[in-house]
C-alpha cells in the first residue's frame, strides 16, 4: 500500500481538525436555518433572495422550513446570492492509517477464515493463537504491499 507523504497526512489532519471544529460550531443545524438567519440579518426577503439566486421563491421557503434538501448547485447559488462562500469539507471519522488497518484486518480475517474452513474439512482445528498470529501477519502483509487492493474484495 502506498503510504501518504507527511505533507498529505498533515493536510488531511488539518482539514479534518477544521471540519470537526466547524461541525461543533454549527451544532448540526439544518442549512435552511443558516440561509434564513443570514437572509434576515441582511434584511432580505425570500423573494429578493430567490431573484438573486435565480430560483423560485417557493424553493427558498421549502429549504428554510426544512421541507426539502437542496442540491449542491442550488445551495451554491443561494449562498452566492447572500454574498457567502459555501465550504464543503470532508471529515475523516478516523485516521487514514486506522481505516486502512481495519480494512486490511477484515480481508486478512476472511482469508484466514477460508484457510480455517479448509483445515476443518480435514478435521484439523487450528489453535486460536495460531489463527490470530496468521491474521496479524496477513494484515501487515496487506498494509505493506503496494499493490494490495484493500477496498476491492
N, C-alpha and C positions, 0 to 999 in steps of 0.2 A: 504494500500500500504506500503510495506517495505521501510523505509527511508534509504538512503545511510548513511553509517557511515561518521563521519567527515573526516577520512583519505581517504575514497573513493571519497568524494566530492573534497577534496584538490588535490587528484591525477588527477581527471578529469579536474579540473580547470587548473592545471599545464600543462597537455597535451594540452588542448585547447589553452592556452596562448602561448605555444611554437609553436603550429601549426599555429596560427594566425601570429606570428612573421615570421615564415618560409614562409608562403604564401605571406606576404608583401615583404619579401626579394627576393623571386624568381620571383615576378611580373607576376605570372601566365604564365611563359614561358613554351613552349612545352618541354617535356622530351628529344626530339631529339636534341634540342638546347643545352641542358646540355651535352648530350653524345658527340656531335660534338666539343663543347668547350673544354671539358676535354681531349678528344682524341687528338685534335690539340695541346693543351698545353703539352701533353705527347709526342708529335712528333710521333704519332702512325698513321698508315694508317688504312683505313677501313678494308682492307684485314687482317692486323695483329690483329685488334680488333676482327674481325669475327672468326679468327682461335683461338684466346684465349678464346672467349666466346662460341665456338663450334656452331656457327650459320652461315648461308650463308652471304656472303658479301652484297648481294642484300637486306637482312633484315636490316643490318646496314644502308645502303643507304636510304631505304624507311622510316626508323624511323627518321633519321636525316633530311630528306626532308619533314617530317610530312605527308607522304602519308599514313602511317599505324600507328595504335596504338598497341604497343607490349603487349604481355601477361605479367603477373607478373613474370612468370618463365624466360621468355626471358630477361626482364629488369634486374632481379637479376643476371643472367649470364653475361650480358653486363657490369653491374656496378662492379661485382666482377673482371671481366677481366680488368677493369680500376682502380683496387685497391680502389674501393669505396664501401661503405656500403649503400644499399638502405633503406631509412627510410620512412615508411608509418605511418601516424598518423591521427586518427580521430579528426575532429574539430567540436565540437558542435556548432550549429548556435545559440543556446540559452541555458540557464542553464537547468539542469535536472528538477529542480522544476518547471520552467516555462513551459517546454514541457509537463510535467505530468498534470499541472494545465489546460493547454489548452485542452488536450485530455479529462480530466475529465469534463470540462465545455461542450465540444462538446457532450459527452454522456448524461450529465445532460440536455442539451437543447433538445436532441432527446427524452428523457424520458418525459420531461415536455410538449413537443410538442404533444406527444401521449395523455397525460392527457388533454391537451387543446382541442385536436380533439374530445375526448370523451365528454368533457363538452359542446362543440359547438353542438354536436348532440342532446344534451338535452337543447339547447338554453340557455346555461349558459356561457356567455363570461366572462372569468376571468379578473380581473384588471391587468394591465401591471406591476404594482409594486409587486403584489402578485406573478405573474409569475417569475419576476426577483428574488424575495426572495426564491422561490422554487428552481430555478436554482442554486442559491448560496448555499443553504443548501444541495442539491443533489451533487454539486461539492465537497463540503467539506466532505460529507459522503463517496464519492468515494475515495477521497485522503487519508482518514484516515482508510479505510477498507483494511486490509492486503490481503484479498482475491479478491479485486476488479480487474477485468480483463479489464484494461483501453484500451488495444490495440486489443481486440478480438471482438469488436462489429462493 
